[in-house]
Amino acid sequence: MGRGEEDHPGEEAVRIVILRSAIDDLIQGQAFYERQGEGLGDYFEESLSADIDSLRLFAGIHALVHGYHRMLSAKFPFAVYYDVVGDQIRVRAVLDCRRDPKRTRNRLRD
């Protein structure tokens, strides 16, 4: 999940930081989907990477849920939880929306 910083003309450089907890979530999600069908794990990773990259343009517009902005993935039943601190977008978790909401709330409290 390489996240290179890209400068766009006329825009301040925004840095996306994916915390270890979110990286672990992405690895687990990719492994789950790969078990469902060959190549599906790679599609999951590519799709979620594109969703996360879109935060460069859309960070901060998503609803606050459990203290974090929540962006729903475009292609999978997953939500990206993040916050914005200065010029950094910090991705805290990437969680399956089909799970018990109590589990999500507890996970985001940690």
Secondary structure, 3 states (H helix, E strand, C coil): CCCCCCCCCCCCCCEEEECHHHHHHHHHHHHHHHHHCCCHHHHHHHHHHHHHHCHHHHCCCCCEECCEEEEECCCCCEEEEEEEECCEEEEEEEEECCCCHHHHHHHHHC
